[in-house]
């Protein structure tokens, strides 16, 4: 989904964009992030901490190794 100048989500199609602009102009919705997005982000952060706490050091190391390999593979020639 395209992002606006401040990182807010924007509809990809012209009609969806026009409808969103009209809703913002009439005050039906406020421009910016929706409350559901903030709540989901908060839950995601809490879940990540809980998962990290439940993993053994060996498991965390393996996950980090796989991630590093993927980054190097992606950025390499």
Secondary structure, DSSP 8 states (H G I E B T S, - for coil): --B-TTS-B--SSHHHHHHHHHHHHHTSS-SS--HHHHHHHHHHHHHHHHHHHHS-HHHHHHHHHHHHHHHHHHH--
